[in-house]
Amino acid sequence: MWRLLLSDMNITYKDLDSMDDDDIMEANAALDIHIEQQKNKSKK
């Protein structure tokens, strides 16, 4: 949960508080994809 709050994806504590477990898992997956895309861009 904290990695979402501290990420650059503009998720607030209020957003996290209103999410259920499935929403948090989905947001974590989206963050993983975002991080991977950023790594790929920096390699090019």
C-alpha positions in Angstrom: 0.0 0.0 0.0 2.8 2.4 0.9 4.5 2.0 -2.4 1.4 3.3 -4.1 1.3 6.3 -1.9 5.0 7.1 -2.4 5.0 6.5 -6.1 4.7 9.2 -8.8 1.2 8.0 -9.8 -0.6 10.7 -7.8 -2.5 8.3 -5.5 -3.5 10.0 -2.2 -4.0 8.5 1.2 -7.7 9.2 0.8 -7.7 7.3 -2.5 -6.0 4.3 -0.8 -8.4 4.4 2.1 -11.4 4.1 -0.1 -9.9 1.2 -2.1 -10.7 -2.4 -1.4 -8.1 -5.2 -1.6 -8.8 -5.9 -5.3 -8.4 -2.2 -6.2 -5.1 -2.1 -4.3 -3.9 -5.2 -6.1 -4.9 -3.7 -9.5 -3.2 -0.4 -8.7 0.0 -2.3 -7.7 -0.1 -4.1 -11.0 -0.5 -0.9 -12.8 2.5 0.6 -10.9 4.6 -2.4 -11.8 3.7 -1.9 -15.5 4.5 1.8 -15.2 7.9 1.1 -13.6 8.7 -1.4 -16.3 7.8 1.0 -19.1 10.0 3.7 -17.5 12.9 1.3 -17.4 12.4 0.4 -21.0 12.3 4.0 -22.1 15.5 4.8 -20.3 17.3 1.8 -22.0 16.5 3.2 -25.5 
